[in-house]
Amino acid sequence: MFVSFGDERASVPAHGSYSGRRDGFARRGPTPDLDARRRGTLGDSERGTMGTRTTSVMELLNRIRTDDQLVLPDIQREFVWREEQIRLLMDSLMRGYPFGALLVWQTQFVAVPFRPFVRDFQPGMTFVTSEKPAKQKMEMVLDGQQRLQSLYLAAFGSYAGRHLYFNITSGSDGAADDADSEGARFRFEFWRMDETNRPKRLLRVADIIAWPGHKEDARIDDAIERVGLEDAEASTARNNLRTLRRVFTQTDLVPVETIDEHAYDARDARTIDEVVEIFVRVNSGGTKLSRSDLMFSLLKAKWEGARRSFDDLVTAADPDGALGIDKDFVIRGLLTVADKPPSYDVDNIRRHGDAMQAVFETFGGALKAAVDFARDEGLVSASLLTPRSTLFPVIYYLAFQNRHSVPDADRRPLRAFLYLLLFNRFLSDGRPDARIRYLRAHLATAKGASLPLDDLLKVIEARQKWHYTSTSVEMLNANQRLALNIAQPRVARPTLTWQSKAEVDHIFPQSKYREGHPQLVDDIGNFAYLGKLRNIRKSDEEPGEYFKSIPDDELADSYLIEDRKLLAPDRFEDFVMARRARILSKVKSFLDR
């Protein structure tokens, strides 16, 4: 049985180039040309090169114990493994399974928040963060925290006041089939040291690995005699104790790849943003980490309760998750409302954490008001509100309105502004941060005043080569789903059952009309929101047949088809033109532009 542990892989990850050696010697990667470093001419492939070596568990644990030589960057999540995961890790190592590689960042040229490994872990404990001085060399574990922390607790500490003990007679072939074995062959258990009912054959792991090497045989014999083992059990115990000690001392057990091990100066080293990106990628193989998980670590040291505050706000603003609002969104929104650069990078968030905290209540009220407004205007799903960053200018505007409410006189202008941002996909561009700043500059001059719609639309015209600031057929075809959401609100509404959920599809089937009318078949006039079940039944049926059972008034009101005669196959072009005009009129009236 091969065991996978929690949010870390127990096998060698694909990002490394590990080839664990059996000769006991460490292997290191190549060092870039020193002169090239000094000249500052290293390419991307050479800059921040990695060194690879193998080492023992004990060497790593001793470095953890000694003056914070091996620590955790504060971008790491807290320790989350449970007792059973630690027991299974120990069982895997006893059975000779791979430990899995560690990824370490040797940082020397930047100041980085960090925290030490914990010797005595208590669930719910608070982790103390410090800041490494910019010129101090320190190694930080990017991948492998849960495994290494587990072994540190096993070897030198405790978990919730209990220490790890080893059943020295376990390990028989049938042990993994026991009902309470969790699939483990070797039995490890957590006990308090003062518990008197602990079986004699359970020895504390910390005591076993503390035996001096030159006294190993004598200490093993003493333990076997003290427990009272004979014959086969004594032989099993002797082998088990030697194997356990070898797990901690085997010099080629743990592959370690070190980022920036050979960095000569800051120009040669990875930036902290590059390291964060590496961290996100190598951790994607287990429990998925969002960048917000990492960015939180930059906030929580100074912002007590940040995680709970963010979680509560996300739940309150988007309780069903329909709009896709998450903590990443909140972080960027806070930067926007705080009048700080909205770029989502480490240095920016570290620099402006206090400002983000100061506007949190204001942002929260404005966010909920913006979501309510968007829903009132028919934007009820993430597929319509794309990209989500379109809400940031609206949130900024509402942050400075009385009680964060939309003045009656501004409802129609704000509706037009929001929808035109979406039709233009203005904040989907490769540089949305800059565009947010341009819009914010105009909104900042009108805090608490009327929405400067004309000025905002001029920003769109100036910053985007193709743009729509008034309703046109081209605009409708640029985002047909959004246009139909305006024109067919009754059909596009949210539903509780999948059978009536609306989907966008061709009215005249494309399989029959594309060859003769390649342009018109995909025109907005030939698309409609249709109930999912009706859409399935429609298949490639002609619309005259498909809509036969629908009354004339419903056909006109819900599907914008006023003349049933236009559903005839030979009236396809007339149908598209007439329905396109009807949709155009609906959208113009809705946007008042």
C-alpha positions, -999 to 999 in steps of 0.1 A, spaced: 0 0 0 14 34 -10 1 62 13 -7 97 1 -5 123 29 -28 152 31 -18 182 12 17 169 3 28 143 -20 47 113 -7 65 108 -40 90 129 -59 72 159 -75 76 166 -112 92 199 -107 125 185 -94 153 165 -110 159 141 -82 178 109 -85 184 97 -49 219 82 -46 226 51 -26 263 58 -20 256 81 9 272 112 -7 253 144 -14 249 155 -50 248 192 -58 237 209 -90 260 230 -112 271 265 -102 267 293 -128 297 311 -140 309 335 -113 320 362 -137 286 361 -154 270 367 -120 293 397 -113 285 411 -147 248 407 -141 244 389 -175 228 357 -163 198 346 -184 165 334 -169 176 298 -171 207 305 -151 194 330 -126 184 316 -93 198 282 -101 189 253 -78 213 229 -59 202 193 -54 214 170 -27 203 142 -5 204 142 33 190 125 64 160 133 84 181 139 115 203 164 98 172 184 89 157 181 123 189 193 140 190 223 117 154 231 128 165 229 165 196 251 160 192 288 158 164 289 132 186 275 104 156 259 87 123 277 91 90 282 73 81 313 52 50 329 65 33 322 31 30 286 44 -4 275 58 -5 263 94 3 227 103 -28 208 96 -19 171 98 -38 148 122 -24 121 144 -33 94 120 -14 111 92 17 112 113 13 75 121 9 66 85 40 86 75 60 67 101 46 34 88 56 43 52 91 52 62 95 19 81 84 1 50 110 18 28 86 40 8 100 72 -6 100 102 17 94 126 -11 114 156 -20 118 189 -1 119 222 -18 139 248 1 145 285 -5 178 299 6 170 336 11 197 361 18 189 393 -1 153 402 9 135 406 42 109 378 45 84 370 73 90 336 88 80 313 116 99 284 133 87 248 133 67 239 164 81 215 189 50 210 210 19 214 189 -15 222 202 -46 224 178 -57 260 174 -24 274 187 -12 308 175 20 308 154 45 336 161 59 353 130 92 371 128 110 390 100 143 379 86 167 408 81 175 414 45 212 403 47 208 373 69 210 339 52 182 315 61 166 284 45 129 282 42 108 251 34 85 257 5 73 221 0 74 194 27 63 213 57 37 188 69 61 159 67 90 176 83 69 191 110 54 157 118 89 141 121 100 170 144 71 163 167 78 126 166 115 130 174 116 159 198 81 171 207 45 163 213 11 165 196 -16 179 219 5 169 249 9 134 237 41 118 225 46 93 197 53 57 208 63 27 186 50 -9 191 84 -26 187 68 -60 179 45 -47 151 52 -51 114 40 -86 106 25 -91 71 -11 -94 84 -10 -63 106 -22 -40 79 -55 -60 77 -64 -52 113 -96 -33 116 -80 -5 136 -47 -4 117 -57 23 92 -38 2 66 -5 5 85 17 -25 92 39 -8 118 20 5 148 26 40 162 4 55 189 2 88 207 2 86 245 7 110 274 39 102 293 20 100 326 -5 74 314 1 42 334 -19 18 313 4 20 283 15 -14 270 52 -22 278 61 -29 242 53 7 233 86 27 234 88 64 229 102 73 195 122 102 209 140 79 234 148 53 207 165 78 183 184 95 212 204 63 219 241 69 211 252 51 180 280 32 197 256 19 223 228 9 199 231 -29 204 233 -26 242 203 -3 244 183 -26 221 191 -56 243 181 -36 274 148 -26 258 140 -62 247 148 -75 282 128 -48 299 97 -56 278 102 -93 283 104 -105 247 118 -138 236 126 -157 204 107 -145 173 93 -114 190 127 -104 203 141 -108 167 113 -87 153 118 -60 179 155 -59 173 150 -54 135 123 -28 141 144 -7 164 173 -7 140 151 2 111 135 30 130 169 45 139 180 41 103 150 60 90 163 91 109 200 86 101 200 73 65 220 100 46 203 95 12 167 93 23 156 129 17 162 147 -17 164 184 -11 163 210 -39 174 245 -28 164 276 -47 191 303 -49 216 281 -32 243 295 -56 230 330 -58 259 355 -56 239 387 -52 204 400 -53 204 402 -91 211 365 -93 184 356 -68 147 349 -74 123 377 -64 98 370 -37 70 370 -63 88 343 -83 91 323 -51 54 327 -44 46 315 -79 69 285 -74 52 278 -41 17 279 -57 27 255 -84 45 229 -63 16 228 -39 -10 223 -66 -5 186 -64 -22 183 -31 -48 205 -14 -52 234 -38 -38 267 -25 -51 299 -39 -29 329 -40 -51 344 -13 -39 317 11 -4 330 6 -13 367 7 -31 362 40 2 353 56 14 388 47 -16 403 64 -23 382 94 9 391 113 -4 426 118 -41 421 112 -55 398 139 -86 379 127 -80 387 90 -89 352 78 -122 351 97 -131 386 86 -125 377 50 -143 344 52 -173 361 68 -174 388 42 -172 364 13 -201 344 28 -222 374 34 -217 390 0 -220 358 -21 -236 331 0 -243 307 -28 -210 314 -46 -229 322 -78 -208 353 -86 -175 337 -78 -164 362 -52 -135 349 -32 -107 361 -9 -85 370 -39 -113 394 -50 -115 409 -15 -78 416 -14 -78 434 -47 -109 452 -38 -94 465 -6 -64 478 -24 -88 496 -49 -109 513 -22 -78 522 -2 -65 542 -32 -35 519 -35 -21 501 -66 -46 472 -72 -17 449 -84 -18 415 -68 18 410 -57 36 404 -25 54 437 -21 23 457 -27 3 438 -1 30 439 25 34 476 20 -3 485 22 -16 460 47 -25 487 73 -44 507 47 -63 477 36 -73 470 72 -84 506 77 -109 505 48 -122 469 55 -156 480 70 -161 505 43 -152 481 16 -174 454 31 -205 476 30 -198 488 -5 -192 452 -17 -225 440 -4 -243 470 -19 -226 465 -53 -236 428 -53 -272 437 -45 -272 463 -72 -258 439 -98 -283 412 -89 -312 438 -91 -299 446 -126 -300 410 -137 -263 400 -132 -269 369 -111 -241 346 -122 -203 346 -127 -209 338 -164 -226 372 -168 -203 391 -144 -171 385 -163 -146 395 -153 -154 399 -116 -130 429 -115 -158 449 -133 -173 454 -99 -143 472 -85 -152 507 -99 -188 502 -88 -176 493 -53 -153 523 -52 -182 546 -62 -205 531 -35 -178 532 -8 -182 569 -6 -220 572 -10 -242 577 20 -248 543 36 -233 528 4 -266 530 -13 -272 541 -49 -289 575 -52 -321 572 -73 -307 597 -98 -277 575 -104 -293 541 -108 -297 543 -146 -262 558 -152 -246 532 -129 -265 504 -147 -252 517 -180 -216 520 -167 -216 485 -153 -231 469 -184 -208 489 -208 -178 477 -189 -190 442 -194 -199 446 -231 -164 461 -237 -147 435 -215 -127 466 -204 -111 450 -174 -104 417 -191 -74 432 -208 -39 421 -200 -34 453 -179 -66 456 -158 -48 472 -129 -38 503 -150 -74 506 -163 -88 504 -128 -65 533 -118 -77 554 -147 -114 548 -138 -107 554 -101 -90 587 -108 -123 601 -122 -144 585 -95 -121 599 -68 -130 635 -79 -167 627 -74 -167 610 -40 -202 614 -26 -214 632 -57 -231 620 -89 -215 594 -110 -194 610 -137 -206 587 -165 -194 607 -195 -159 610 -181 -158 573 -173 -169 564 -208 -142 587 -222 -117 565 -204 -130 534 -222 -128 553 -256 -93 564 -249 -79 532 -236 -95 506 -259 -92 506 -297 -125 489 -303 -151 501 -279 -189 505 -274 -203 535 -255 -237 533 -270 -259 504 -280 -252 489 -314 -256 455 -332 -218 450 -330 -220 455 -292 -248 429 -289 -228 404 -309 -197 410 -288 -215 395 -258 -246 378 -269 -253 361 -235 -253 395 -218 -275 411 -245 -301 382 -242 -300 385 -204 -313 421 -209 -338 412 -236 -352 380 -221 -352 386 -184 -381 363 -178 -365 333 -195 -330 340 -182 -340 341 -145 -324 317 -120 -343 285 -115 -342 258 -88 -344 229 -112 -321 219 -140 -351 211 -163 -360 248 -166 -325 263 -164 -320 286 -194 -293 280 -220 -284 300 -250 -289 283 -283 -296 289 -320 -333 293 -329 -329 282 -365 -306 251 -362 -271 259 -373 -266 224 -389 -292 233 -415 -286 270 -421 -248 276 -417 -239 267 -453 -264 291 -469 -262 318 -443 -228 317 -426 -230 352 -412 -266 353 -400 -267 319 -384 -246 332 -355 -262 367 -353 -278 378 -321 -311 377 -339 -309 339 -341 -299 333 -305 -322 329 -276 -323 318 -240 -342 285 -240 -352 263 -211 -327 234 -207 -353 207 -212 -369 225 -241 -334 229 -257 -327 191 -254 -361 183 -270 -356 209 -297 -325 193 -312 -324 202 -349 -361 208 -352 -373 237 -372 -385 266 -350 -420 266 -366 -425 231 -351 -406 237 -319 -425 269 -309 -459 255 -321 -472 249 -286 -461 283 -272 -489 309 -272 -485 341 -293 -482 364 -263 -455 343 -246 -437 340 -279 -436 378 -282 -429 387 -246 -404 359 -236 -388 351 -270 -392 384 -289 -409 367 -318 -438 389 -328 -447 373 -361 -451 335 -362 -449 335 -400 -413 345 -398 -405 310 -384 -409 295 -418 -377 281 -433 -378 305 -463 -381 336 -440 -349 330 -421 -332 363 -431 -364 383 -424 -366 366 -390 -331 374 -380 -334 411 -390 -367 416 -372 -356 399 -340 -322 416 -340 -341 450 -342 -363 440 -313 -333 430 -291 -315 462 -301 -345 482 -290 -348 464 -257 -311 469 -248 -312 506 -258 -341 512 -236 -325 493 -207 -292 512 -209 -307 545 -220 -279 548 -245 
